[in-house]
Amino acid sequence: MATQVTTNHRRMLLSRLLEARVETDALFQMIRPEAMYDRPIAERHRIVFYVGHLEAFDWNLLGGPRGLASFDPEFDRLFAFGIDPVGGGLPADQPHDWPRLQNVHQYRDRVRQALDHALETAPVPDNGLDDHPDNDGGSFGQLLHVAIEHRLMHAETLAYMFHRLPFERKRGVAAARVLQGSPFTAEGVRVPAGSATLGLRRDSQVFGWDNEFEAYSADIQEFTIDKYKVTNGQFLRFVEDGGYNHRSLWTEAGWEWKAAQGISHPGFWVRRGNAWAYRSMFDEIPLPLDWPVYVSHAEASAYARWTGQCLPTEARWHRAAYGTHGVHERNYPWGDEGPVTASPYPPPETWDPAPVNTCPLAGSAFGVEGLLANGWEWTATEFAPFPGFQPFACYPGYSAQFFDGQHYVLKGGSVRTAACMLRRSFRNWFQPHYQYAYAGFRCASA
């Protein structure tokens, strides 16, 4: 019976890996061949890199433990690692520095064929399909989870990268969307004092990345947080009030970044005469005032100061999202059951957020709405290890190299975030001067 359970678990994980490949393959199909060597975001690699990177990562992660001999060590190294956005200067490579796309596709296909055969035929270990981290390089189950979620993270990264490409460099049509919700009033919600449990217990038998362990509890004093995410319409008032020109609203680093880059509005906005437009994936539309605004941490912080408030800490955000009036904490803001097919979780063809008061998932026990799947939310918390942190043996640099005081935690998830990463413990992070992610915010105060 134990062998049957582990065999079925392996089949489930391999099926999820195949599904993740289908998703990333579909994203690359959106790009016209002549654009595959474009660099839509200056701080990231050219698109062709990611075609090879997703396979090189899987090969380096899964091929070595399976004892597979490399058939292209040069590509294994070339496509091994990405770059930290806004970190250490801009890449200066040229299109001719990269291999032909045909050769990258051949590498992709050979990697998949070899890995699939090895993973399908390898003996099922007696206890090696568990999902929790260990110290021997990672269990079989853990390695597959890492490969799956790494690819799904890149699916979201690719989406917002491709968002920056000129429309004529892509193939596709705009999806149906809700441009305006029902009338609502922006208001704060009072969250009572209580505790917030952050992270995962190491003995939980649940997969999480290394920065999600070890779980700990934080005591939270009563506070107020916005019921809804800050909208484009609210942020427009900040822009019209000259918020980008008020030195007192910005940190020194934020002010220098804004001045050097000529930043004067959110990255998804476009000025058209006397009006603002929103640049979606395949078209440009009048700025939807009810949608959450997508901005950098620096812009979100400046807006919060303009209102006399601040960004919530990671622990406060957890309390507002998962806490209740009792001692129980929910797994999701709306309850303990995760997104399922019948839920209003956004369909995979969705590119845009929804109005903040018609969000896909229900609110928390305290009435805070739109906490998941309608845009990541910046927090005031620097990305740092939880007590008892241990780096993954299979991927030691995943989190540790970013514990540098220069990255901030985001919580929640966007319309392009995979459902598995809407778990309570998941932590995203970026540097504060990164405008491209599907990331918004809400304000808080004591």
C-alpha positions in Angstrom: 0.0 0.0 0.0 2.8 2.4 0.9 4.4 1.8 -2.6 1.1 2.5 -4.3 0.7 5.8 -2.4 4.1 7.0 -3.2 3.8 6.0 -6.9 0.5 7.9 -7.2 2.2 10.9 -5.5 5.0 10.8 -8.0 2.5 10.6 -10.9 0.6 13.6 -9.5 3.9 15.7 -9.2 5.0 14.7 -12.7 1.6 15.6 -14.1 1.9 19.1 -12.4 5.3 19.5 -13.9 3.9 18.8 -17.4 1.1 21.3 -16.8 3.6 23.9 -15.8 5.5 23.3 -19.0 2.4 23.8 -21.0 1.8 27.1 -19.3 5.3 28.5 -20.0 5.3 27.0 -23.6 2.1 28.9 -24.2 3.6 32.1 -23.0 6.6 31.8 -25.3 4.2 31.1 -28.2 2.8 34.6 -27.6 6.1 36.1 -28.7 6.7 36.7 -32.4 10.0 35.0 -33.6 11.7 38.3 -34.3 11.1 39.4 -30.7 12.7 36.4 -29.0 16.0 38.3 -28.5 14.3 41.4 -27.1 14.9 42.6 -23.6 11.5 44.0 -22.5 12.9 45.0 -19.0 16.3 46.5 -18.9 17.1 44.8 -15.6 16.4 41.3 -16.9 17.8 38.9 -19.5 16.6 38.7 -23.1 13.6 36.5 -23.7 15.7 33.7 -25.2 17.5 33.2 -21.9 14.3 32.1 -20.2 13.6 29.5 -22.9 16.8 27.8 -21.9 16.8 28.6 -18.3 13.7 26.7 -17.3 15.1 23.5 -18.7 18.7 24.1 -17.5 17.3 24.6 -14.0 15.3 21.4 -14.1 18.3 19.5 -15.5 20.8 20.8 -12.9 18.2 20.2 -10.1 16.9 16.8 -11.1 19.4 15.3 -13.6 22.4 15.3 -11.2 20.6 13.4 -8.4 19.4 10.9 -11.0 23.0 10.3 -12.2 22.3 11.6 -15.7 25.3 12.6 -17.8 25.1 16.1 -19.4 24.9 16.3 -23.2 25.5 20.1 -23.3 27.5 21.3 -20.2 27.9 24.7 -21.9 24.2 25.3 -22.0 23.8 23.9 -18.5 26.0 26.7 -17.3 24.9 29.5 -19.7 21.2 29.1 -18.7 21.7 28.1 -15.1 20.9 31.4 -13.2 18.9 34.5 -13.7 19.8 37.9 -12.3 18.4 39.9 -9.4 16.3 42.8 -10.8 17.8 46.2 -10.2 20.9 44.6 -8.7 24.5 45.5 -9.5 24.1 47.3 -12.8 22.3 46.5 -16.1 23.2 43.6 -18.4 25.0 44.8 -21.5 24.9 41.6 -23.7 23.8 41.8 -27.3 21.5 39.4 -29.3 24.4 37.9 -31.1 25.9 36.8 -27.8 23.2 34.2 -27.4 22.8 30.9 -29.2 20.4 30.4 -32.1 16.8 29.8 -30.9 16.7 26.5 -32.9 19.6 25.2 -30.8 18.0 26.3 -27.5 14.8 24.5 -28.6 16.8 21.4 -29.3 18.4 21.6 -25.9 14.9 22.1 -24.3 13.5 19.0 -26.0 16.5 16.8 -25.2 16.4 17.8 -21.5 12.7 17.0 -21.3 13.0 13.7 -23.0 15.9 12.6 -20.8 14.4 13.9 -17.5 10.9 12.5 -18.2 12.3 9.0 -18.9 14.5 9.1 -15.7 11.8 10.4 -13.5 9.2 8.0 -14.8 11.4 4.9 -14.5 13.4 5.6 -11.3 12.5 3.3 -8.4 10.1 4.9 -6.0 12.1 5.5 -2.7 10.6 4.2 0.5 10.3 7.6 2.1 11.7 9.9 -0.5 8.5 11.4 -1.9 7.8 13.5 1.2 7.5 17.2 0.6 9.3 18.8 3.5 12.9 19.9 3.4 15.7 17.8 4.7 19.5 18.0 4.8 20.5 15.4 2.2 20.0 17.5 -0.9 16.3 17.3 -0.9 13.8 14.5 -1.0 12.5 13.4 -4.4 9.2 15.0 -3.7 10.8 18.2 -2.6 12.9 18.5 -5.7 9.9 18.0 -7.9 8.0 20.7 -6.0 11.0 23.1 -6.4 11.0 22.4 -10.2 7.3 23.0 -10.5 7.0 26.2 -8.4 10.2 27.6 -9.9 8.7 27.3 -13.4 5.3 28.7 -12.2 7.1 31.7 -10.7 8.8 32.3 -14.0 5.4 32.0 -15.7 4.3 35.1 -13.8 7.7 36.8 -14.4 7.3 36.2 -18.1 3.8 37.6 -18.1 4.9 41.0 -16.7 8.0 41.0 -18.9 5.9 40.4 -22.0 3.5 43.2 -20.7 6.4 45.6 -21.6 6.8 44.5 -25.2 5.2 46.6 -28.0 1.9 45.1 -29.0 3.1 44.3 -32.5 5.8 42.0 -31.0 3.2 39.7 -29.5 0.4 37.5 -30.7 -2.9 37.4 -28.8 -6.1 39.3 -28.1 -7.3 41.1 -25.0 -9.4 38.9 -22.6 -12.8 39.9 -21.3 -12.5 42.1 -18.1 -14.5 44.1 -15.7 -13.6 47.8 -16.1 -15.7 49.1 -13.2 -17.2 47.6 -10.2 -20.1 48.8 -8.0 -19.8 52.0 -6.1 -17.8 51.8 -2.9 -16.2 54.1 -0.3 -12.5 53.7 0.6 -12.4 53.0 4.3 -10.2 51.5 7.0 -10.9 48.3 8.9 -10.1 48.0 12.6 -8.2 44.8 13.3 -8.2 43.7 17.0 -5.1 42.7 18.8 -4.1 39.1 18.5 -1.4 36.8 17.3 -0.3 36.0 13.8 1.4 32.7 12.8 4.0 33.2 10.1 5.7 30.4 8.2 5.4 26.7 8.2 6.4 24.1 10.8 9.2 21.9 9.6 7.3 18.8 10.7 4.1 19.8 8.8 4.9 17.5 5.8 3.8 20.5 3.6 6.1 21.8 0.9 7.4 25.3 1.3 10.5 27.2 0.3 13.4 27.6 2.8 12.3 31.1 3.8 8.9 29.8 4.9 10.4 27.9 7.8 10.4 27.8 10.8 6.9 28.9 11.9 6.6 31.4 14.7 4.0 33.5 16.3 4.0 37.3 16.6 1.8 39.4 19.0 0.0 42.2 17.1 -1.5 45.3 18.7 -4.8 46.6 17.4 -4.4 48.6 14.1 -6.3 49.9 11.1 -5.8 48.7 7.5 -7.4 49.7 4.2 -10.4 47.5 3.4 -9.5 47.6 -0.3 -6.2 47.9 -2.2 -5.3 51.4 -3.2 -6.8 52.1 -6.6 -5.6 53.8 -9.7 -8.1 56.5 -8.9 -6.8 57.1 -5.4 -3.2 57.1 -6.7 -4.2 59.6 -9.4 -5.0 62.1 -6.7 -1.5 61.6 -5.3 0.0 62.2 -8.8 -2.2 65.3 -9.4 -1.2 66.7 -6.0 2.5 66.6 -7.1 3.3 63.6 -4.9 6.3 62.7 -7.2 7.7 66.1 -6.6 7.4 66.3 -2.8 10.8 65.5 -1.4 9.5 64.9 2.1 7.5 61.9 0.9 10.5 60.0 -0.3 13.5 58.3 1.2 16.8 59.5 0.0 17.4 56.4 -2.1 13.8 56.6 -3.5 14.2 60.2 -4.4 17.6 59.5 -6.2 16.1 56.6 -8.1 13.0 58.6 -9.2 15.2 61.5 -10.3 17.7 59.4 -12.2 15.1 57.3 -14.0 12.7 60.2 -14.6 9.9 58.4 -12.7 6.7 60.5 -12.5 3.9 58.0 -12.6 3.2 54.2 -12.2 4.8 52.0 -14.8 1.5 50.6 -16.2 0.2 54.1 -16.9 0.6 56.0 -20.2 0.0 59.7 -20.7 -2.3 60.4 -23.7 -2.8 64.2 -24.1 -4.7 65.3 -21.0 -5.7 61.9 -19.9 -4.2 58.7 -18.6 -4.4 55.3 -20.2 -3.6 51.8 -18.9 -1.2 49.6 -20.9 -2.6 46.0 -20.7 -1.0 43.0 -22.4 -2.6 43.4 -25.9 -4.2 46.8 -25.9 -4.4 50.3 -24.3 -7.5 51.4 -22.4 -8.6 54.5 -20.5 -7.2 54.2 -17.0 -9.6 52.0 -14.9 -10.0 54.0 -11.7 -11.4 51.0 -9.7 -8.5 48.7 -10.5 -5.6 48.3 -7.9 -2.6 50.5 -8.8 0.6 48.6 -9.6 3.7 50.4 -8.3 7.1 49.9 -6.8 7.7 49.8 -3.0 9.2 53.3 -3.1 6.0 54.7 -4.8 3.7 52.8 -2.4 5.7 54.1 0.6 5.5 57.7 -0.7 1.8 57.5 -1.2 1.3 56.0 2.3 3.3 59.0 3.8 1.1 61.4 1.8 -1.9 59.9 3.5 -0.2 60.1 7.0 -0.1 56.3 7.2 2.4 53.5 6.4 2.6 50.1 4.7 1.6 47.2 6.9 4.3 44.9 8.3 4.3 41.3 7.1 2.9 40.3 10.5 0.1 42.9 10.4 -0.8 41.8 7.0 -1.0 38.2 8.2 -3.2 39.2 11.1 -5.6 41.1 8.8 -5.7 38.3 6.3 -5.8 35.1 8.3 -6.8 36.1 11.8 -10.2 35.7 13.4 -11.9 37.0 16.5 -10.9 33.8 18.3 -7.7 31.9 18.5 -8.1 30.1 15.2 -6.3 31.3 12.2 -7.6 30.5 8.7 -5.5 28.9 5.9 -7.0 31.4 3.5 -8.7 34.8 4.2 -12.1 33.3 3.4 -11.7 30.0 5.3 -9.6 26.8 5.4 -10.4 25.4 1.9 -8.1 26.5 -0.9 -9.0 27.6 -4.4 -10.8 24.9 -6.4 -12.2 24.7 -9.9 -15.6 25.9 -8.9 -14.2 28.9 -7.0 -14.0 32.4 -8.5 -10.2 32.1 -8.8 -9.1 33.9 -12.0 -9.0 31.8 -15.1 -5.5 31.3 -16.7 -6.3 33.6 -19.6 -6.7 36.6 -17.3 -4.2 39.4 -17.7 -5.7 42.2 -15.8 -6.9 42.7 -12.2 -10.5 43.2 -11.2 -12.0 46.3 -9.5 -10.9 46.2 -5.9 -14.4 45.7 -4.6 -15.2 42.8 -6.9 -12.1 40.7 -6.2 -12.1 37.1 -7.2 -11.9 35.7 -3.6 -13.8 36.6 -0.4 -12.6 38.8 2.4 -11.1 38.0 5.8 -12.8 37.5 9.1 -12.4 41.3 9.8 -13.8 42.4 6.4 -10.6 43.1 4.6 -11.2 42.4 0.9 -9.2 41.3 -2.1 -6.2 39.9 -0.2 -5.3 37.2 -2.8 -5.1 36.9 -6.5 -5.7 40.5 -7.5 -2.2 41.9 -7.1 0.7 41.3 -4.8 0.8 43.7 -1.8 4.0 45.4 -0.6 4.8 45.3 3.1 7.1 47.4 5.2 9.1 44.3 6.2 12.5 43.7 4.9 13.0 40.2 3.5 14.9 38.3 6.3 15.1 34.8 7.6 12.6 33.5 10.2 14.0 32.0 13.4 15.4 28.5 12.7 16.0 29.2 9.0 17.9 26.6 7.1 18.8 27.0 3.4 17.8 24.4 1.0 20.6 21.9 0.4 19.4 21.6 -3.2 19.2 25.4 -3.8 21.2 27.1 -1.0 21.2 30.6 -2.6 17.4 30.8 -3.3 16.7 33.0 -0.3 19.9 33.5 1.6 21.6 35.8 -1.0 18.7 38.2 -0.7 18.8 38.7 3.1 20.6 41.9 2.4 18.3 44.6 3.8 17.5 45.7 0.2 14.4 43.6 -0.5 10.9 43.9 0.9 8.3 41.1 1.4 5.2 41.0 -0.7 2.1 38.9 0.2 -1.0 37.9 -1.5 -0.6 37.1 -5.2 -1.7 38.4 -8.6 -4.0 37.1 -11.3 -1.0 35.4 -12.8 0.1 33.7 -9.5 -0.4 29.9 -9.5 -2.9 28.7 -7.0 -0.3 26.5 -5.1 1.5 29.7 -4.2 -1.5 31.3 -2.7 -0.7 29.4 0.5 -0.5 31.4 3.7 3.2 31.0 4.3 4.4 32.0 0.8 6.7 35.0 0.6 7.6 37.0 -2.4 10.2 39.8 -2.4 11.7 42.5 -4.6 13.9 45.5 -4.3 12.1 48.8 -3.7 12.7 50.4 -7.1 11.0 47.7 -9.2 7.9 49.0 -11.1 7.2 46.0 -13.3 5.6 43.3 -11.1 1.9 43.0 -10.6 2.2 44.5 -7.2 0.0 47.0 -5.3 -0.5 47.8 -1.7 -2.8 49.1 1.1 -2.1 51.5 3.9 -2.2 50.9 7.7 -2.0 52.9 10.9 -2.0 52.3 14.6 
